[in-house]
Amino acid sequence: MDVCNTIAIHGSPESVYRFAAAVERWPELLPHYRAVVILEAGERERLVAMHCVRAFGPLGWPCRWRARQELRPEIGVIYFTHVAGPARGMEVEWCIEAAHEGAQATIRHRVSPDRP
C-alpha cells in the first residue's frame, strides 16, 4: 500500500522542515497526537515513541508506536521507519520543497503488501 498526501504551506521550506522534524512538538501542533518522547537522540537519527488517537469510531482509537527518524535537511527529506507497534515495518517519507509562494509538503506512507 502506498498513500501520498501533498499540501501547500505558506512558509519557507526551511521553516516547514524545522516544524516537521521537531516531532517532540507535534502534540502542540496536531490535535490527535498525545505524546512524543525522544528515546535515543542523535544529530541525524533518533528513536521516538509516539502516541496518538485516531478518529475511528465515536471515541477514537489510541495508537502507540516507535519509529526511527532520519533527518536529511540538505535535501528537505525526513524518513521514518516504524520499528514497533501496529504499523511495524511502515516507511514514511516527508519531502519539503520550495513551491509557489512558500513550500510544498508531501507525505508518503508505504506498507508492504504482506503486512496485515
C-alpha positions as CSV (number, residue, x, y, z in Angstrom):
1,M,0.0,0.0,0.0
2,D,1.3,3.4,-0.9
3,V,-0.6,6.5,0.3
4,C,0.6,10.0,-0.6
5,N,-0.7,13.4,0.6
6,T,0.5,16.8,-0.6
7,I,-0.3,20.3,0.8
8,A,0.9,23.8,0.0
9,I,2.1,25.8,3.1
10,H,2.7,29.5,3.4
11,G,6.2,29.5,4.8
12,S,9.8,28.9,3.8
13,P,10.8,25.3,3.1
14,E,13.4,25.6,5.8
15,S,10.9,26.7,8.5
16,V,8.4,24.0,7.4
17,Y,11.2,21.4,7.6
18,R,12.1,22.5,11.2
19,F,8.5,22.2,12.3
20,A,8.1,18.7,10.7
21,A,11.4,17.5,12.1
22,A,10.6,18.5,15.7
23,V,8.4,15.5,16.4
24,E,8.6,16.2,20.1
25,R,6.4,19.3,19.4
26,W,3.8,17.5,17.3
27,P,1.3,17.3,20.2
28,E,1.3,21.1,20.4
29,L,0.6,21.4,16.6
30,L,-1.5,18.3,15.8
31,P,-4.6,17.7,17.9
32,H,-4.7,13.9,17.6
33,Y,-1.1,13.5,18.9
34,R,-1.0,13.0,22.7
35,A,2.7,12.5,23.3
36,V,6.1,12.1,21.5
37,V,9.1,11.1,23.5
38,I,12.7,11.0,22.2
39,L,14.1,7.7,23.3
40,E,17.5,8.0,21.6
41,A,18.7,11.4,20.4
42,G,21.2,11.9,17.6
43,E,22.1,14.7,15.2
44,R,20.6,13.0,12.1
45,E,18.8,9.9,13.6
46,R,16.5,9.5,16.5
47,L,14.3,6.8,18.0
48,V,11.0,8.2,19.1
49,A,7.9,6.8,20.9
50,M,4.6,8.3,19.6
51,H,1.1,8.2,20.9
52,C,-2.0,9.5,19.1
53,V,-5.7,8.9,19.0
54,R,-7.0,8.1,15.5
55,A,-10.6,9.1,14.6
56,F,-12.1,5.6,14.2
57,G,-15.5,5.4,15.9
58,P,-17.1,7.8,18.3
59,L,-14.3,7.7,20.9
60,G,-11.3,7.3,18.7
61,W,-8.7,4.6,18.8
62,P,-5.5,5.1,20.8
63,C,-2.4,4.1,18.9
64,R,1.3,3.8,20.2
65,W,4.4,3.0,18.2
66,R,8.1,3.6,17.9
67,A,9.8,4.9,14.9
68,R,13.3,5.6,13.8
69,Q,13.5,9.2,12.4
70,E,16.3,10.1,9.9
71,L,16.8,13.8,9.2
72,R,18.2,14.8,5.8
73,P,17.8,18.7,5.8
74,E,20.2,19.1,2.9
75,I,17.6,17.5,0.6
76,G,14.5,18.5,2.6
77,V,13.5,14.9,3.5
78,I,12.6,13.3,6.8
79,Y,12.4,9.5,6.8
80,F,10.5,7.4,9.4
81,T,10.6,3.6,9.8
82,H,8.1,2.2,12.2
83,V,10.0,-0.3,14.4
84,A,7.4,-1.3,16.9
85,G,3.6,-1.1,17.2
86,P,0.7,-1.8,14.8
87,A,2.3,-0.4,11.7
88,R,5.7,-2.0,12.3
89,G,7.6,-2.0,9.0
90,M,5.8,1.0,7.6
91,E,8.1,3.5,5.8
92,V,7.1,7.2,5.9
93,E,8.8,9.9,3.9
94,W,8.3,13.6,4.3
95,C,9.5,15.7,1.4
96,I,9.5,19.5,1.9
97,E,10.2,21.5,-1.3
98,A,10.0,25.1,-2.4
99,A,6.7,25.9,-4.2
100,H,4.9,29.0,-5.5
101,E,4.5,31.4,-2.5
102,G,6.0,29.0,0.1
103,A,6.6,25.3,0.5
104,Q,5.0,22.1,-0.6
105,A,5.0,19.1,1.8
106,T,4.4,15.6,0.5
107,I,4.0,12.7,3.0
108,R,4.2,9.2,1.6
109,H,3.3,6.1,3.7
110,R,4.4,2.8,2.3
111,V,3.3,-0.5,3.8
112,S,4.5,-3.9,2.5
113,P,1.6,-5.9,1.0
114,D,2.4,-8.9,3.3
115,R,1.5,-6.8,6.4
116,P,-2.0,-7.4,7.7
